[in-house]
């Protein structure tokens, strides 16, 4: 009987302890749920704030990107304008340089023409008296007239020396006559040689070029001299 009462007493204690533990567990569950709910609400608020901030940042970045795109487009437009102006200036400079080069070429061609063909305007002087001219022709062969006599006679070509018909001379003979005349005259111009020897302009130029190439003659200031 005493054992039964003891067992009942112990059983009652265990049931009480179990009930207390269940109560504690229920309280812990309630507290835990409350904490979870609070944490969930806090996380939701933080997540909402983060999403809102992210959305605002994205809108701000998008506006900045659009503004940068507009600025880049303006810069590109300015660069294109500058390039177009530079191209136009370069074309004008190139055109001016081309005109200057063309003018220099014309001047060079005129100078070269005067050096090669001579200037007929400087050779016009008064013709000598007929008696003096006949005396000069009678006493001196045509190809051996001195340079001073030519200047004194004031010759002036009556026909175009490029097209006039002249007797054909042997190349060696022509070279010999030209060389002998230049040596006697101590220098002569193209027109002087052409008129004295009786060659055409083309023949005279060919002979002079050949003698210069052979090293017999040299040209200085539109005149030819023996080396």
C-alpha positions in Angstrom: 0.0 0.0 0.0 2.8 2.3 0.8 4.6 1.4 -2.4 1.5 2.2 -4.4 1.1 5.5 -2.8 4.8 6.3 -3.5 4.4 5.2 -7.1 1.3 7.4 -7.5 3.1 10.3 -5.9 6.1 9.9 -8.2 3.8 9.6 -11.2 2.0 12.8 -10.2 5.4 14.5 -10.0 6.5 13.3 -13.4 3.2 14.4 -14.9 3.6 17.8 -13.3 7.2 18.1 -14.5 6.0 17.0 -18.0 3.3 19.6 -18.0 5.7 22.3 -16.9 8.1 21.3 -19.6 5.3 21.4 -22.2 4.3 24.8 -21.0 7.9 25.9 -21.2 8.1 24.4 -24.7 4.9 26.2 -25.7 6.2 29.5 -24.3 9.5 28.9 -26.1 7.6 28.2 -29.3 5.6 31.4 -29.0 8.7 33.4 -28.2 10.5 31.8 -31.2 7.6 32.5 -33.5 7.5 36.1 -32.4 11.2 36.5 -32.9 11.0 34.9 -36.3 8.1 37.2 -37.2 10.0 40.2 -36.0 13.1 39.1 -38.0 11.0 38.4 -41.0 9.4 41.8 -40.8 12.8 43.4 -40.4 14.2 41.5 -43.3 11.2 42.4 -45.4 11.7 46.1 -44.6 15.4 45.9 -45.3 14.7 44.0 -48.6 12.1 46.6 -49.5 14.5 49.4 -48.8 17.2 47.7 -50.8 14.9 47.1 -53.7 13.8 50.7 -53.6 17.4 52.0 -53.4 18.5 49.7 -56.2 15.6 50.9 -58.4 16.5 54.6 -57.6 20.2 53.9 -58.3 19.3 52.2 -61.6 17.1 55.1 -62.6 19.9 57.5 -61.7 22.5 55.5 -63.6 20.3 55.3 -66.6 19.9 59.1 -66.5 23.6 59.5 -66.2 24.2 57.1 -69.1 21.7 59.0 -71.3 23.4 62.3 -70.4 26.8 60.8 -71.2 25.5 59.5 -74.5 24.2 62.9 -75.4 27.5 64.5 -74.5 29.4 61.9 -76.5 27.1 62.5 -79.5 27.8 66.3 -79.1 31.6 65.6 -78.9 31.4 63.4 -82.0 29.5 66.1 -83.9 32.1 68.7 -82.9 34.9 66.4 -84.0 33.2 65.8 -87.3 32.8 69.6 -87.7 36.5 70.1 -86.9 37.5 67.4 -89.3 35.4 68.9 -92.0 36.9 72.3 -91.4 40.4 70.8 -91.4 39.7 69.0 -94.6 38.5 72.2 -96.2 41.5 74.1 -95.0 43.8 71.3 -96.2 42.1 71.4 -99.7 42.6 75.2 -99.9 46.2 74.9 -98.8 46.9 72.1 -101.3 45.2 74.1 -104.0 47.3 77.1 -103.2 50.5 75.0 -103.1 49.5 73.5 -106.5 49.0 76.9 -108.0 52.3 78.1 -106.5 54.1 75.0 -107.9 52.4 75.5 -111.3 53.5 79.1 -111.3 57.1 78.1 -110.4 57.0 75.5 -113.1 55.9 78.1 -115.6 58.7 80.4 -114.4 61.2 77.6 -114.7 60.1 76.7 -118.2 60.4 80.3 -119.2 63.9 80.6 -117.7 64.9 77.3 -119.3 63.5 78.5 -122.7 65.5 81.7 -122.4 68.6 79.7 -121.4 68.3 77.3 -124.3 66.8 79.3 -127.1 68.0 82.8 -126.1 66.1 86.0 -126.0 65.7 87.6 -129.5 64.7 90.9 -128.1 68.2 91.5 -126.7 69.8 90.9 -130.1 68.0 93.7 -132.0 70.5 96.5 -132.9 71.0 98.8 -135.8 72.2 97.1 -139.0 75.6 98.3 -140.3 76.1 100.2 -143.5 76.0 98.1 -146.7 79.6 98.8 -147.5 80.8 97.6 -144.1 78.6 94.5 -144.3 79.9 93.6 -147.8 83.5 94.2 -146.5 82.9 91.9 -143.5 81.4 89.1 -145.6 84.1 89.4 -148.2 87.1 89.3 -145.8 85.9 86.8 -143.2 84.2 83.4 -143.8 80.7 83.2 -142.4 81.6 80.5 -139.8 84.7 82.3 -138.6 83.2 85.7 -137.8 84.2 86.9 -134.3 81.7 87.5 -131.6 82.5 91.2 -131.6 81.8 91.5 -135.3 78.4 89.8 -134.7 77.5 92.3 -132.0 78.6 95.1 -134.2 76.6 93.9 -137.2 73.5 93.8 -135.1 72.1 90.8 -137.0 68.4 90.0 -136.8 67.0 86.7 -138.2 64.8 87.3 -141.2 63.1 83.9 -141.0 62.2 81.3 -138.4 65.4 79.4 -137.7 63.3 76.4 -136.6 61.7 75.9 -140.0 64.2 77.5 -142.5 65.8 75.2 -145.0 69.6 74.9 -144.6 72.1 72.8 -146.5 72.8 69.5 -144.8 76.2 69.5 -143.1 78.2 66.5 -141.9 77.9 66.2 -138.1 81.7 66.2 -137.6 82.0 69.3 -139.9 79.3 71.1 -138.0 81.0 70.3 -134.6 84.3 71.4 -135.9 82.9 74.7 -137.2 81.0 75.4 -134.0 84.0 74.6 -131.8 86.3 76.8 -134.0 83.9 79.7 -133.9 83.4 79.5 -130.1 87.2 79.4 -129.6 87.7 82.4 -131.9 84.9 84.4 -130.4 85.9 83.4 -126.8 82.3 82.5 -126.1 79.0 82.7 -128.0 75.3 82.4 -127.5 73.0 79.9 -129.2 71.6 82.5 -131.7 75.1 83.7 -132.6 76.3 80.2 -133.4 73.1 79.5 -135.3 73.4 82.6 -137.5 77.2 82.5 -138.1 77.5 78.8 -138.9 74.2 78.7 -140.9 72.5 75.9 -139.0 68.9 75.5 -138.0 67.9 75.8 -134.3 67.5 72.1 -133.9 70.9 71.3 -135.6 72.6 73.9 -133.4 71.2 72.5 -130.2 72.1 68.9 -131.2 75.7 70.0 -131.9 76.0 72.0 -128.7 74.6 69.1 -126.6 77.0 66.7 -128.2 80.0 68.9 -127.5 78.9 69.5 -123.9 78.5 65.8 -123.4 82.0 65.1 -124.8 83.4 67.7 -122.4 84.5 70.1 -125.1 82.1 72.9 -124.2 80.5 74.3 -121.1 77.5 76.6 -120.7 77.4 79.7 -118.4 74.7 82.3 -118.5 73.3 81.5 -121.9 76.8 81.4 -123.4 79.0 78.5 -124.5 82.8 78.4 -123.8 85.6 76.1 -124.7 86.7 74.1 -121.6 
